[in-house]
């Protein structure tokens, strides 16, 4: 291995020694000449002692660590990491089931693969690289993931057009690295969903809400349900199976509304309990007549960066206050934030403020989070992003 080396400044090695998987550019003391974005580099302390291997990238995070051991980053490395990832999904009972073929196989730092996300939909894996380093390794990763899944995955769709750093100028097209198109329906907990991995957001579906959707199913019987920010209609379909009296789905995107209608029809053809509306959330909440017994608020990330935090918190407060003030007596609110920049405590405070503004009595029944196929590396708490509360409103 003839890797280039980056050495850290004195006093800047602590976080790596605690297995935090990022090196910030400000910690770098010296870098060998000719290091290019995407290269695997050795990271050492100021005395040349080995600390980690990782992908170099341009920006405030300069290295994302692949290994804290000195070893080749080769096909065997990818096979090992991917089979660990697949093993975890079998161990937690998500892979290898007949009623569920939808799960996250790789969750970046949570699987010691920073910059890589892979979601599995039946025989097709959708892979996203968030770093040039992962992009450069995509072919080896595709082979390793097919091996790791033991024949259940045949097709690998690469979807990094929007996730790779624009400035890297890779001009990357989305497309199949292995196999080809093979159906577009995935099964989650026995429910079926059309997945539009080509045009859909992220990898085409929000796998991270699976368990929260199941919880909602348990509460849906006999209730009128509003699924706000419905996207593919995940919560709506679970509410219907749970016996909801009526389900209204709202999203500002008409494509999302079409997807929701298609997914409801796929599971509950000719069921008249469901209606979908393409409308802005605030407009809908401000103008709606009649309340709902159960409201879901699962908006897009309001704060993509720390500097957008203040406005994001105000946004969460305003949105939750609108829902809490209009929900029926005894109603339930499932409210979420997927902004990584917003902490659990900050989100809870924003919702607390919303409740106080409405003057209604509100209790927390459940505190929700991302599921086990989106593991959080304990040394990388930044990996925790999804949080939610189930509130009962008197
Ligand atoms: N709950 C969904 C995921 C929601 S993603 C699931 O379980 O899969 C966020 C959605 O919010 C997107 O579909 C986006 O189109 C929609 N959206 C964004 N801004 C909106 C607004 N102002 N009003 C209504 N919907 C909005």
Boltz pocket constraint, residues with backbone or C-beta under 6 A from the ligand:
constraints:
  - pocket:
      binder: B
      contacts: [[A, 205], [A, 206], [A, 209], [A, 228], [A, 229], [A, 230], [A, 231], [A, 232], [A, 233], [A, 234], [A, 235], [A, 250], [A, 251], [A, 252], [A, 253], [A, 256], [A, 279], [A, 280], [A, 281], [A, 282], [A, 298], [A, 299], [A, 300]]
      max_distance: 6.0
